[in-house]
Amino acid sequence: MTPPSAHPAPSAHGSGHGPAHHHPDTDTDRGQDHDQTEILDLDAEVLAAHTASLIAELPVHTGPRHIVDLGSGTGAGALALLAHFPGAELTAVDSSAVHLDRLREKAAAAGAAERLRLVRADLDAAVWPDLGTPELVWASASLHHMAAPDDTLRRVHGLLAPGGLFAVVELAGFPRFLPENAPEDAPGLEERCHAALDRHHAERLPHRGADWGAALVRAGFTVEQERVLRVDLGPSAADTVGRYALAGLRRMRGGVADALTAEDLAAYDRLLDTEGPHSLLRRDDLRVRTERTVWAARRP
């Protein structure tokens, strides 16, 4: 979860688990995909318990035989779904060959490779590949990347088996890590970065923060569940949280650098300097604070 999915790496394409319409066909894009793989894997590790809880509370009446994960990224949602529904097979769809290769490795390590089908596809394309007739479709942090998400919702409605469930998970934004009064040489820096990132995303991701409940109803679904899952993880997993914060803030830098003062940017770079005394990896006060909203919608 493309992930908590499915959480999330800020970039020119926004943050999410496996941007579903990203085209990784240039050397630069492939480099970005490799960079994003690390943060997607860390996101999956840090938020694993929350993802499992989210899936366990979906209003699934009987165990699905076939699940489709749209914008699967490196598999935070896909592997959690396979673990929760041991009788199911899953089709993971993503446009990034790098992410799908990583998902293949992780599925093999988890003993789930035979239950997983990987499909590389652009979900903004006029024609989708044959994805079967699933009883459950999962889309974590991917819908807001779609060029025409209302069309995507109608396609999912037609894809699902009658009575099937569509689970949409979206993030309130990239996680916060630092205390409000940190760092000491630039208090409030992280919030200023998020404000700049929100402006950056408002120009490039117009569907970020959309009311997916209303959109699902327009597409013919009946929304059975809408809830907000708040995450606030302390420093008990300090090493992983530190690496997660470092990877995330490294990626965020490119989207916010032009909006920061020279003093803020210097403080930001001191946080990223793993050899310096102000490194994120040396802090013992990092937390992971974020929110996910979950919509569970049924095809009548």
Secondary structure, 3 states (H helix, E strand, C coil): CCCCCCCCCCCCCCCCCCCCCCCCCCHHHHHHHHHHHHHHHHHHHHCHHHHHHHHHCCCCCCCCCEEEEECCCCCHHHHHHHHHCCCCEEEEEECCHHHHHHHHHHHHHCCCHHHEEEEECCCCCCCCCCCCCCCEEEEECCHHHCCCHHHHHHHHHHHCCCCCEEEEEEECCCCECCCCCCCCCCCCHHHHHHHHHHHHHHHHCCCCCCCHHHHHHHCCCEEEEEEEEEEEECHHHHHHHHHHHHHHHHHHHHHHHHHCCHHHHHHHHHHHCCCCCCCHHHCCCCCEEEEEEEEEEECC
